[in-house]
Amino acid sequence: MALPRVLLALAGTGAAAGLVLLPYVPRAPRQALAGKVTATTFALDKPFCVFDGYANATDSVWLAVAFANASAAFRNPASPAAVPPYGELRAALSYMTLETPASAYACRQRSDAVLRVGSDTACGAESGPAPCNGPLPSPGPYRVKFLALGPRGPTAETRWSEPIVLRRACSPGTLEPSPARRGSTTLVIASVLAGLGAALAVGLLGAVRAQLCRPRRRDPAAGSFARSSYRTHHIPPAPAPPGKACAARALR
């Protein structure tokens, strides 16, 4: 009884059909990248060299995206026609997207390009069979894996990634309408500093004003000379001596 159960379990996971589980774990780019994780998207390294020798030339590599708590229940589709679409993410908790020829991920095609999950804003609420890379509806967390899928079913897959959490957008209702009140100690310190600043400004202004209004000093000698006035006075002639006076009269 144990053997049939094991075979049934392997068939459910795809291992009985020759599905190869690769050790590769999808990850975000290690280099600095603007918008590596946003509120609706995240970036991944392309799985170069991962499927070499495991995927057929006619296979396509898909990205399976699932909510982290639903990744264990994800079942690989039996054919491309059974791929879960983006529009059923909320109901099925998973979808597949970014269909790419396996040859595009060969080692010879290696480049620095990355994949961006959730970048196609034109998807809307698409629920048809066509794959779509629409914006992710919530912060998650999400897990992703790459799956090589051909006309006869899946051939190889990677492991699931670590949980990926998107950024949360701030809701207007969470913003405070006014700044938070400061403590009494902070207010006292602020008041004292404001008073000291005002007193210092007043003192400085008074010193500058006094310096400008102070009279200029002059040299005492030069100042006294400039302010002194000299007036001439009538000096009467000195009286002549008696002898000289008589001589003067005799001459007249």
Backbone as CSV, one residue per row, in Angstrom:
resi,resn,N_x,N_y,N_z,CA_x,CA_y,CA_z,C_x,C_y,C_z
1,MET,0.820,-1.202,0.000,0.000,0.000,0.000,0.862,1.264,0.000
2,ALA,2.081,1.149,0.543,2.914,2.344,0.620,3.406,2.765,-0.754
3,LEU,3.736,1.773,-1.618,4.265,2.104,-2.934,3.266,2.860,-3.807
4,PRO,1.992,2.415,-3.886,1.039,3.196,-4.690,0.890,4.624,-4.196
5,ARG,0.924,4.828,-2.882,0.796,6.183,-2.351,1.981,7.041,-2.767
6,VAL,3.176,6.450,-2.754,4.352,7.209,-3.183,4.255,7.584,-4.651
7,LEU,3.828,6.617,-5.477,3.677,6.909,-6.897,2.632,7.974,-7.158
8,LEU,1.543,7.911,-6.375,0.497,8.925,-6.528,1.009,10.294,-6.147
9,ALA,1.791,10.354,-5.087,2.345,11.644,-4.666,3.314,12.180,-5.711
10,LEU,4.159,11.305,-6.274,5.083,11.746,-7.308,4.358,12.209,-8.548
11,ALA,3.276,11.541,-8.892,2.498,11.972,-10.053,1.867,13.318,-9.815
12,GLY,1.442,13.570,-8.576,0.827,14.864,-8.266,1.812,15.998,-8.361
13,THR,3.076,15.741,-8.069,4.082,16.800,-8.131,4.763,16.881,-9.485
14,GLY,4.492,15.918,-10.371,5.099,15.958,-11.696,6.380,15.164,-11.783
15,ALA,6.882,14.619,-10.651,8.147,13.903,-10.688,8.029,12.620,-11.482
16,ALA,6.851,11.982,-11.471,6.676,10.722,-12.198,6.750,10.924,-13.690
17,ALA,6.476,12.129,-14.175,6.501,12.418,-15.603,7.867,12.898,-16.052
18,GLY,8.881,12.828,-15.207,10.229,13.241,-15.577,10.529,14.680,-15.247
19,LEU,9.785,15.304,-14.376,10.034,16.686,-13.978,11.300,16.742,-13.133
20,VAL,12.207,17.636,-13.489,13.475,17.781,-12.787,13.398,18.988,-11.861
21,LEU,13.749,18.766,-10.592,13.792,19.859,-9.621,15.218,20.398,-9.561
22,LEU,15.391,21.628,-9.995,16.715,22.257,-10.038,16.999,22.971,-8.716
23,PRO,18.259,23.047,-8.297,18.580,23.676,-7.001,18.530,25.205,-7.019
24,TYR,18.337,25.785,-8.182,18.351,27.256,-8.277,17.191,27.862,-7.493
25,VAL,17.474,28.952,-6.772,16.454,29.692,-6.014,16.345,31.095,-6.596
26,PRO,15.208,31.493,-7.123,15.064,32.853,-7.662,15.377,33.895,-6.597
27,ARG,15.998,34.993,-7.023,16.401,36.031,-6.073,16.365,37.398,-6.748
28,ALA,16.318,38.415,-5.914,16.374,39.787,-6.409,17.801,40.119,-6.839
29,PRO,17.988,41.066,-7.744,19.343,41.446,-8.171,20.172,41.933,-6.988
30,ARG,21.423,41.552,-6.972,22.298,41.970,-5.878,22.827,43.383,-6.070
31,GLN,22.928,43.845,-7.305,23.439,45.181,-7.556,22.380,46.223,-7.205
32,ALA,22.868,47.442,-6.971,21.955,48.550,-6.683,21.066,48.802,-7.893
33,LEU,19.775,48.889,-7.656,18.815,49.050,-8.743,17.657,49.899,-8.259
34,ALA,17.377,50.987,-8.971,16.273,51.860,-8.596,14.948,51.122,-8.748
35,GLY,14.110,51.185,-7.729,12.819,50.524,-7.781,12.917,49.016,-7.754
36,LYS,13.904,48.478,-7.047,14.046,47.016,-6.985,12.786,46.379,-6.412
37,VAL,12.212,47.019,-5.409,10.931,46.592,-4.836,10.067,47.825,-4.671
38,THR,8.863,47.798,-5.229,7.930,48.907,-5.095,6.645,48.404,-4.441
39,ALA,5.604,49.219,-4.495,4.328,48.826,-3.889,3.574,47.808,-4.740
40,THR,3.932,47.672,-6.021,3.210,46.742,-6.910,4.130,45.869,-7.764
41,THR,5.441,46.064,-7.686,6.378,45.312,-8.523,7.602,44.896,-7.725
42,PHE,8.365,43.955,-8.302,9.688,43.631,-7.772,10.520,43.049,-8.896
43,ALA,11.836,43.121,-8.750,12.765,42.682,-9.787,13.367,41.327,-9.423
44,LEU,13.711,40.562,-10.461,14.344,39.259,-10.294,15.491,39.121,-11.287
45,ASP,16.509,38.358,-10.888,17.553,37.984,-11.836,16.982,36.996,-12.847
46,LYS,17.417,37.129,-14.101,17.014,36.139,-15.098,17.745,34.815,-14.829
47,PRO,17.076,33.681,-15.038,17.696,32.384,-14.725,18.618,31.884,-15.836
48,PHE,19.682,32.642,-16.098,20.611,32.225,-17.143,21.333,30.937,-16.728
49,CYS,21.518,30.048,-17.678,22.242,28.778,-17.513,21.507,27.768,-16.641
50,VAL,20.380,28.133,-16.066,19.696,27.248,-15.122,19.067,26.051,-15.841
51,PHE,18.473,26.286,-17.014,17.729,25.220,-17.705,18.534,24.566,-18.828
52,ASP,19.810,24.913,-18.967,20.635,24.291,-20.002,20.738,22.786,-19.751
53,GLY,20.343,22.009,-20.739,20.398,20.554,-20.634,19.169,19.930,-19.994
54,TYR,18.221,20.762,-19.532,17.021,20.226,-18.888,15.742,20.584,-19.633
55,ALA,15.770,21.647,-20.400,14.585,22.067,-21.152,14.777,21.772,-22.628
56,ASN,13.699,21.429,-23.289,13.740,21.158,-24.714,13.706,22.460,-25.512
57,ALA,14.055,22.360,-26.789,14.084,23.547,-27.633,12.697,24.157,-27.795
58,THR,11.650,23.333,-27.671,10.289,23.832,-27.834,9.656,24.273,-26.513
59,ASP,10.389,24.164,-25.429,9.830,24.543,-24.125,9.881,26.048,-23.917
60,SER,8.991,26.527,-23.076,9.013,27.920,-22.619,9.217,27.926,-21.113
61,VAL,9.896,28.936,-20.635,10.108,29.092,-19.200,9.116,30.129,-18.690
62,TRP,8.333,29.712,-17.711,7.332,30.577,-17.098,7.760,30.931,-15.675
63,LEU,7.164,32.023,-15.179,7.351,32.388,-13.775,6.039,32.157,-13.046
64,ALA,6.058,31.315,-12.049,4.881,31.086,-11.211,4.954,32.018,-10.009
65,VAL,3.879,32.743,-9.756,3.796,33.692,-8.640,2.659,33.246,-7.742
66,ALA,2.925,33.139,-6.457,1.893,32.701,-5.511,2.071,33.437,-4.193
67,PHE,0.974,33.608,-3.484,1.088,34.107,-2.123,1.899,33.094,-1.317
68,ALA,2.739,33.603,-0.414,3.676,32.727,0.292,2.975,31.578,1.007
69,ASN,1.817,31.839,1.590,1.131,30.780,2.333,0.384,29.811,1.421
70,ALA,0.380,30.071,0.097,-0.306,29.181,-0.845,0.653,28.508,-1.814
71,SER,1.950,28.766,-1.685,2.903,28.189,-2.638,2.977,26.667,-2.517
72,ALA,2.804,26.136,-1.312,2.876,24.679,-1.139,1.726,23.975,-1.837
73,ALA,0.605,24.652,-2.011,-0.567,24.045,-2.648,-0.581,24.254,-4.165
74,PHE,0.406,24.940,-4.698,0.430,25.207,-6.138,0.667,23.909,-6.909
75,ARG,-0.062,23.710,-7.976,0.082,22.541,-8.842,0.489,22.989,-10.242
76,ASN,1.547,22.392,-10.759,2.007,22.743,-12.101,0.954,22.389,-13.145
77,PRO,0.736,23.263,-14.113,-0.244,22.939,-15.170,0.273,21.824,-16.079
78,ALA,-0.635,21.073,-16.620,-0.258,19.952,-17.491,0.134,20.406,-18.885
79,SER,-0.276,21.611,-19.270,0.032,22.120,-20.605,-0.059,23.643,-20.583
80,PRO,0.465,24.339,-21.593,0.339,25.801,-21.636,-1.108,26.278,-21.605
81,ALA,-2.039,25.479,-22.101,-3.446,25.887,-22.090,-4.019,25.940,-20.689
82,ALA,-3.383,25.246,-19.749,-3.903,25.206,-18.370,-3.183,26.168,-17.437
83,VAL,-2.404,27.087,-17.990,-1.662,28.046,-17.150,-2.653,28.939,-16.401
84,PRO,-2.538,29.071,-15.067,-3.447,29.954,-14.317,-3.188,31.416,-14.676
85,PRO,-4.197,32.183,-15.074,-4.005,33.568,-15.517,-3.876,34.541,-14.351
86,TYR,-3.395,35.726,-14.696,-3.202,36.791,-13.708,-4.508,37.208,-13.049
87,GLY,-5.592,37.231,-13.810,-6.860,37.706,-13.268,-7.421,36.839,-12.163
88,GLU,-6.932,35.622,-12.000,-7.446,34.729,-10.965,-6.562,34.698,-9.720
89,LEU,-5.663,35.663,-9.610,-4.740,35.659,-8.469,-5.474,35.729,-7.135
90,ARG,-6.465,36.594,-7.029,-7.163,36.753,-5.743,-7.955,35.507,-5.372
91,ALA,-8.471,34.807,-6.365,-9.270,33.609,-6.074,-8.401,32.370,-5.943
92,ALA,-7.467,32.182,-6.888,-6.623,30.986,-6.891,-5.352,31.163,-6.071
93,LEU,-5.043,32.412,-5.690,-3.859,32.741,-4.885,-2.546,32.497,-5.623
94,SER,-2.601,32.298,-6.945,-1.382,32.107,-7.727,-1.700,32.352,-9.200
95,TYR,-0.663,32.578,-9.990,-0.805,32.713,-11.443,0.567,32.509,-12.072
96,MET,0.621,32.445,-13.398,1.876,32.286,-14.123,1.994,33.368,-15.183
97,THR,3.211,33.820,-15.419,3.416,34.943,-16.315,4.830,34.901,-16.888
98,LEU,5.177,35.917,-17.689,6.506,36.096,-18.267,6.968,34.860,-19.053
99,GLU,6.137,34.397,-19.968,6.514,33.276,-20.823,7.695,33.676,-21.708
100,THR,8.751,32.889,-21.666,9.983,33.190,-22.401,10.547,31.907,-22.996
101,PRO,10.994,31.913,-24.270,11.626,30.709,-24.827,12.827,30.278,-23.975
102,ALA,12.964,28.985,-23.783,14.057,28.487,-22.952,15.416,28.891,-23.513
103,SER,15.513,29.025,-24.830,16.789,29.415,-25.436,17.233,30.816,-25.029
104,ALA,16.296,31.680,-24.623,16.650,33.042,-24.222,17.401,33.069,-22.899
105,TYR,17.332,31.984,-22.136,18.028,31.903,-20.859,19.273,31.028,-20.934
106,ALA,19.724,30.719,-22.126,20.948,29.923,-22.283,22.159,30.742,-21.853
107,CYS,23.237,30.054,-21.511,24.438,30.748,-21.040,24.983,31.723,-22.071
108,ARG,24.879,31.394,-23.348,25.428,32.271,-24.384,24.643,33.569,-24.526
109,GLN,23.441,33.590,-23.977,22.611,34.791,-24.049,22.718,35.642,-22.788
110,ARG,23.628,35.296,-21.913,23.676,35.939,-20.595,23.947,37.436,-20.715
111,SER,23.223,38.218,-19.934,23.390,39.670,-19.896,23.033,40.147,-18.488
112,ASP,23.096,41.458,-18.332,22.792,42.037,-17.016,21.327,42.395,-16.853
113,ALA,20.501,42.021,-17.827,19.085,42.377,-17.768,18.394,41.625,-16.635
114,VAL,17.346,42.219,-16.120,16.570,41.601,-15.044,15.105,41.537,-15.462
115,LEU,14.348,40.750,-14.753,12.901,40.665,-14.948,12.211,41.554,-13.922
116,ARG,11.125,42.190,-14.341,10.328,42.972,-13.395,8.925,42.386,-13.355
117,VAL,8.553,41.888,-12.196,7.249,41.269,-12.004,6.235,42.352,-11.642
118,GLY,5.099,42.374,-12.378,4.033,43.332,-12.095,4.135,44.635,-12.839
119,SER,4.913,44.694,-13.913,5.164,45.976,-14.587,4.141,46.347,-15.650
120,ASP,3.269,45.419,-16.052,2.329,45.694,-17.132,1.039,46.285,-16.568
121,THR,0.940,47.614,-16.586,-0.235,48.291,-16.028,-1.458,48.182,-16.922
122,ALA,-1.300,47.701,-18.153,-2.433,47.577,-19.077,-3.233,46.307,-18.842
123,CYS,-2.802,45.457,-17.916,-3.505,44.193,-17.702,-4.909,44.408,-17.128
124,GLY,-5.041,45.330,-16.200,-6.337,45.552,-15.557,-6.791,44.324,-14.807
125,ALA,-8.039,43.973,-14.947,-8.616,42.814,-14.271,-8.771,41.658,-15.233
126,GLU,-7.756,41.435,-16.066,-7.827,40.395,-17.090,-8.057,39.029,-16.448
127,SER,-8.976,38.278,-16.991,-9.254,36.937,-16.462,-9.239,35.882,-17.560
128,GLY,-8.817,36.267,-18.770,-8.777,35.324,-19.875,-7.566,34.423,-19.795
129,PRO,-7.400,33.540,-20.778,-6.301,32.581,-20.738,-4.946,33.193,-21.073
130,ALA,-4.913,34.368,-21.725,-3.634,34.960,-22.112,-2.840,35.357,-20.874
131,PRO,-1.513,35.102,-20.868,-0.702,35.486,-19.708,-0.568,36.993,-19.616
132,CYS,-0.438,37.481,-18.414,-0.320,38.918,-18.197,0.572,39.148,-16.987
133,ASN,1.355,40.207,-17.059,2.281,40.555,-15.976,1.772,41.812,-15.274
134,GLY,0.603,41.697,-14.695,-0.048,42.860,-14.098,0.488,43.220,-12.724
135,PRO,0.163,44.447,-12.245,0.612,44.895,-10.927,0.097,43.971,-9.820
136,LEU,0.908,43.759,-8.831,0.512,42.913,-7.710,-0.436,43.690,-6.800
137,PRO,-1.508,43.044,-6.339,-2.580,43.783,-5.663,-2.335,44.102,-4.201
138,SER,-1.343,43.491,-3.570,-1.122,43.721,-2.138,0.348,43.529,-1.824
139,PRO,0.783,43.912,-0.625,2.206,43.751,-0.273,2.666,42.300,-0.193
140,GLY,1.749,41.352,-0.169,2.138,39.939,-0.105,2.210,39.422,1.324
141,PRO,3.204,38.609,1.631,4.381,38.254,0.849,4.094,37.238,-0.260
142,TYR,5.011,37.192,-1.252,4.896,36.306,-2.396,6.111,35.381,-2.461
143,ARG,5.927,34.250,-3.128,7.015,33.365,-3.510,6.924,33.131,-5.017
144,VAL,8.062,32.940,-5.664,8.078,32.709,-7.107,8.997,31.535,-7.430
145,LYS,8.756,30.909,-8.581,9.649,29.869,-9.106,9.553,29.883,-10.616
146,PHE,10.596,29.378,-11.285,10.613,29.258,-12.735,10.271,27.819,-13.106
147,LEU,9.475,27.684,-14.189,9.000,26.373,-14.627,9.145,26.259,-16.140
148,ALA,9.846,25.234,-16.585,9.954,24.946,-18.025,8.766,24.084,-18.425
149,LEU,7.987,24.593,-19.371,6.735,23.940,-19.749,6.706,23.749,-21.260
150,GLY,6.470,22.512,-21.694,6.391,22.207,-23.116,5.025,21.688,-23.506
151,PRO,4.842,21.301,-24.748,3.542,20.783,-25.203,3.092,19.537,-24.436
152,ARG,4.042,18.786,-23.937,3.690,17.571,-23.203,3.674,17.762,-21.688
153,GLY,3.857,18.995,-21.238,3.818,19.252,-19.807,5.122,19.815,-19.288
154,PRO,5.241,19.984,-17.985,6.451,20.559,-17.389,7.629,19.591,-17.470
155,THR,8.821,20.158,-17.677,10.035,19.342,-17.776,11.040,19.636,-16.667
156,ALA,11.090,20.865,-16.193,12.036,21.227,-15.136,11.505,22.449,-14.400
157,GLU,11.883,22.565,-13.137,11.459,23.704,-12.319,12.526,24.025,-11.292
158,THR,12.502,25.267,-10.823,13.420,25.677,-9.759,12.713,25.558,-8.413
159,ARG,13.440,25.859,-7.377,12.832,25.909,-6.053,12.073,27.233,-5.892
160,TRP,11.226,27.295,-4.893,10.520,28.537,-4.589,11.481,29.520,-3.938
161,SER,11.264,30.766,-4.209,12.089,31.819,-3.616,11.735,32.018,-2.150
162,GLU,12.537,32.815,-1.479,12.191,33.268,-0.140,11.020,34.249,-0.248
163,PRO,10.254,34.445,0.829,9.131,35.388,0.757,9.587,36.788,0.352
164,ILE,8.831,37.389,-0.533,9.114,38.734,-1.029,7.977,39.651,-0.586
165,VAL,8.306,40.678,0.159,7.314,41.621,0.675,7.461,42.942,-0.074
166,LEU,6.364,43.441,-0.597,6.389,44.717,-1.307,6.299,45.876,-0.325
167,ARG,6.605,47.054,-0.816,6.505,48.251,0.010,5.042,48.596,0.256
168,ARG,4.784,49.173,1.392,3.426,49.582,1.737,3.269,51.072,1.500
169,ALA,2.215,51.444,0.788,1.918,52.854,0.567,1.208,53.415,1.787
170,CYS,1.574,54.628,2.175,0.961,55.268,3.340,-0.462,55.696,3.014
171,SER,-1.387,55.336,3.871,-2.776,55.753,3.703,-2.960,57.149,4.266
172,PRO,-3.762,58.012,3.596,-3.974,59.358,4.131,-4.554,59.343,5.539
173,GLY,-5.313,58.315,5.892,-5.895,58.265,7.226,-4.888,58.023,8.321
174,THR,-3.670,57.520,7.945,-2.661,57.252,8.958,-1.769,58.448,9.228
175,LEU,-1.910,59.514,8.429,-1.100,60.698,8.635,-1.685,61.570,9.728
176,GLU,-0.851,62.098,10.596,-1.311,62.956,11.682,-1.662,64.329,11.135
177,PRO,-2.855,64.868,11.471,-3.236,66.185,10.956,-2.416,67.312,11.532
178,SER,-1.830,67.136,12.717,-1.026,68.178,13.346,0.177,67.533,14.000
179,PRO,1.245,68.288,14.190,2.438,67.714,14.812,2.141,67.237,16.229
180,ALA,2.861,66.238,16.651,2.678,65.713,18.002,3.111,66.749,19.034
181,ARG,2.447,66.759,20.194,2.786,67.699,21.248,4.137,67.368,21.843
182,ARG,4.861,68.418,22.163,6.147,68.216,22.782,6.000,68.159,24.298
183,GLY,6.969,67.559,24.929,6.956,67.462,26.378,7.185,68.811,27.024
184,SER,6.808,68.927,28.301,6.961,70.193,29.022,8.425,70.586,29.139
185,THR,9.302,69.619,29.345,10.726,69.932,29.449,11.252,70.539,28.147
186,THR,10.827,69.991,27.048,11.259,70.519,25.753,10.767,71.939,25.548
187,LEU,9.530,72.196,25.952,8.985,73.549,25.812,9.735,74.548,26.677
188,VAL,10.098,74.149,27.911,10.829,75.058,28.805,12.197,75.386,28.219
189,ILE,12.896,74.366,27.740,14.217,74.596,27.155,14.116,75.496,25.927
190,ALA,13.097,75.247,25.109,12.920,76.071,23.918,12.624,77.521,24.284
191,SER,11.813,77.732,25.324,11.485,79.093,25.753,12.721,79.816,26.276
192,VAL,13.532,79.121,27.100,14.741,79.745,27.649,15.706,80.121,26.535
193,LEU,15.887,79.215,25.591,16.789,79.508,24.481,16.287,80.676,23.643
194,ALA,14.962,80.731,23.449,14.408,81.852,22.688,14.631,83.177,23.413
195,GLY,14.446,83.176,24.763,14.672,84.396,25.533,16.121,84.835,25.492
196,LEU,17.044,83.907,25.649,18.464,84.245,25.584,18.837,84.800,24.210
197,GLY,18.273,84.196,23.180,18.567,84.693,21.846,18.068,86.116,21.644
198,ALA,16.855,86.407,22.157,16.308,87.758,22.025,17.148,88.768,22.806
199,ALA,17.549,88.413,24.059,18.367,89.318,24.860,19.711,89.589,24.204
200,LEU,20.305,88.567,23.650,21.587,88.745,22.968,21.453,89.654,21.763
201,ALA,20.348,89.488,21.030,20.146,90.344,19.865,19.949,91.804,20.263
202,VAL,19.175,92.053,21.333,18.949,93.430,21.797,20.251,94.066,22.266
203,GLY,21.058,93.293,23.041,22.335,93.825,23.520,23.280,94.161,22.383
204,LEU,23.336,93.323,21.406,24.207,93.564,20.271,23.765,94.791,19.486
205,LEU,22.440,94.929,19.325,21.928,96.102,18.611,22.240,97.386,19.365
206,GLY,22.112,97.366,20.712,22.426,98.556,21.502,23.893,98.924,21.424
207,ALA,24.765,97.946,21.446,26.197,98.227,21.361,26.555,98.847,20.019
208,VAL,25.973,98.336,18.968,26.240,98.905,17.643,25.727,100.336,17.549
209,ARG,24.549,100.560,18.119,23.974,101.917,18.060,24.813,102.905,18.866
210,ALA,25.278,102.500,20.044,26.102,103.387,20.862,27.413,103.705,20.169
211,GLN,27.984,102.734,19.491,29.238,102.958,18.784,29.063,103.961,17.653
212,LEU,27.911,103.879,16.983,27.673,104.802,15.870,27.403,106.223,16.349
213,CYS,26.753,106.400,17.519,26.375,107.730,18.012,27.473,108.383,18.843
214,ARG,28.554,107.756,19.211,29.604,108.336,20.053,30.357,109.406,19.267
215,PRO,30.576,110.689,19.875,31.308,111.754,19.159,32.770,111.376,18.972
216,ARG,33.338,111.868,17.909,34.723,111.568,17.596,35.665,112.432,18.423
217,ARG,36.757,111.882,18.905,37.759,112.621,19.695,38.754,113.322,18.770
218,ARG,39.203,114.537,19.225,40.203,115.281,18.478,41.439,115.511,19.343
219,ASP,42.547,115.950,18.689,43.790,116.242,19.395,43.602,117.503,20.229
220,PRO,43.899,117.449,21.554,43.651,118.627,22.408,44.362,119.869,21.903
221,ALA,45.606,119.755,21.467,46.341,120.955,21.027,45.729,121.537,19.777
222,ALA,45.445,120.643,18.829,44.867,121.143,17.586,43.488,121.698,17.808
223,GLY,42.718,121.079,18.717,41.360,121.548,18.967,41.352,122.915,19.621
224,SER,42.243,123.136,20.607,42.248,124.433,21.300,42.702,125.547,20.369
225,PHE,43.631,125.195,19.484,44.095,126.216,18.549,43.010,126.579,17.560
226,ALA,42.256,125.608,17.180,41.224,125.875,16.196,40.100,126.687,16.792
227,ARG,39.832,126.446,18.087,38.703,127.175,18.687,39.117,128.530,19.252
228,SER,40.431,128.869,19.406,40.865,130.157,19.978,40.741,131.269,18.944
229,SER,40.332,132.445,19.404,40.236,133.616,18.526,41.147,134.710,19.070
230,TYR,41.857,135.340,18.198,42.803,136.388,18.595,42.313,137.720,18.040
231,ARG,42.110,138.670,18.978,41.660,140.013,18.579,42.777,141.045,18.870
232,THR,42.947,141.938,17.947,43.973,142.990,18.146,43.412,144.095,19.003
233,HIS,44.214,144.695,19.911,43.808,145.786,20.810,44.652,147.031,20.503
234,HIS,44.061,148.230,20.731,44.807,149.484,20.515,45.822,149.675,21.642
235,ILE,47.056,149.873,21.270,48.133,150.064,22.267,48.569,151.519,22.169
236,PRO,48.305,152.324,23.201,48.684,153.751,23.155,50.201,153.902,23.113
237,PRO,50.664,154.956,22.465,52.123,155.163,22.390,52.707,155.477,23.755
238,ALA,53.882,155.003,23.965,54.548,155.242,25.265,54.994,156.714,25.347
239,PRO,54.866,157.396,26.509,55.281,158.824,26.654,56.793,158.981,26.515
240,ALA,57.202,159.986,25.841,58.629,160.203,25.592,59.315,160.693,26.845
241,PRO,60.585,160.444,27.004,61.323,160.945,28.188,61.360,162.475,28.160
242,PRO,61.511,163.123,29.334,61.449,164.595,29.416,62.479,165.270,28.537
243,GLY,63.689,164.840,28.476,64.721,165.490,27.668,64.390,165.442,26.212
244,LYS,63.959,164.304,25.779,63.628,164.139,24.373,62.433,164.996,24.021
245,ALA,61.516,165.161,24.924,60.363,166.017,24.650,60.763,167.453,24.410
246,CYS,61.694,168.015,25.202,62.141,169.409,25.035,62.823,169.560,23.712
247,ALA,63.625,168.595,23.316,64.329,168.669,22.054,63.353,168.684,20.920
248,ALA,62.354,167.956,21.097,61.321,167.923,20.052,60.651,169.257,19.931
249,ARG,60.370,169.917,21.016,59.745,171.192,20.954,60.673,172.256,20.341
250,ALA,61.920,172.159,20.629,62.846,173.135,20.091,62.941,172.978,18.585
251,LEU,62.889,171.887,18.086,62.927,171.643,16.650,61.673,172.188,15.967
252,ARG,60.590,172.209,16.644,59.361,172.708,16.021,59.477,174.222,15.920
